[in-house]
Structures are given as C-alpha cells and as structure tokens.
Amino acid sequence: MEKLEAVQKVLRFSTSTREWCTEEFSVYFDDFDEQNVDDYTTGGYGDIADEILERGLDEQIIEEDDLN
C-alpha cells in the first residue's frame, strides 16, 4: 500500500485521528496528496502523515506489512 493510500485509510476509519488532524493542524482528508505526504519541509505534511500512520498501526487499522 502506498503511503498516501495508508494515510487516507487511517483518516477514513479513525475518528480520533481525523479529529486530531483537523483540530491541531486544520488539515483535512482532501489536503493530502502523493507529494506532500513525503514532504518534510515547512508546509509539507510528511511529519503529520507519519504520525497518522503510527496512530493507524496503534489502532490496528493498518499493519506494518501493509506499508511499502
């Protein structure tokens, strides 16, 4: 599974992660794209995407083996 796809899956199925993302960063499901999930510079969402993936793993929405 591509990183973007995994981020979207977690956001789709985890209310707590989705709320965290919107409340803390004002970033929504549609704001993520293939470039900015890997962008760790100012304005990129790489760090947020990584945290979303960690939360998805913790909540067992995705598995480590799912990630490419």
ChimeraX attribute file (.defattr): number of C-alpha atoms within 10 A of each C-alpha:
attribute: neighborCount
match mode: 1-to-1
recipient: residues
	/A:1	11
	/A:2	10
	/A:3	18
	/A:4	17
	/A:5	14
	/A:6	21
	/A:7	25
	/A:8	19
	/A:9	17
	/A:10	25
	/A:11	22
	/A:12	13
	/A:13	13
	/A:14	17
	/A:15	11
	/A:16	11
	/A:17	19
	/A:18	18
	/A:19	15
	/A:20	14
	/A:21	19
	/A:22	12
	/A:23	11
	/A:24	8
	/A:25	11
	/A:26	10
	/A:27	16
	/A:28	13
	/A:29	15
	/A:30	7
	/A:31	10
	/A:32	19
	/A:33	15
	/A:34	11
	/A:35	11
	/A:36	18
	/A:37	19
	/A:38	17
	/A:39	15
	/A:40	13
	/A:41	10
	/A:42	7
	/A:43	8
	/A:44	15
	/A:45	21
	/A:46	18
	/A:47	15
	/A:48	20
	/A:49	24
	/A:50	15
	/A:51	15
	/A:52	23
	/A:53	26
	/A:54	17
	/A:55	19
	/A:56	22
	/A:57	15
	/A:58	11
	/A:59	14
	/A:60	11
	/A:61	16
	/A:62	19
	/A:63	14
	/A:64	11
	/A:65	7
	/A:66	11
	/A:67	12
	/A:68	8
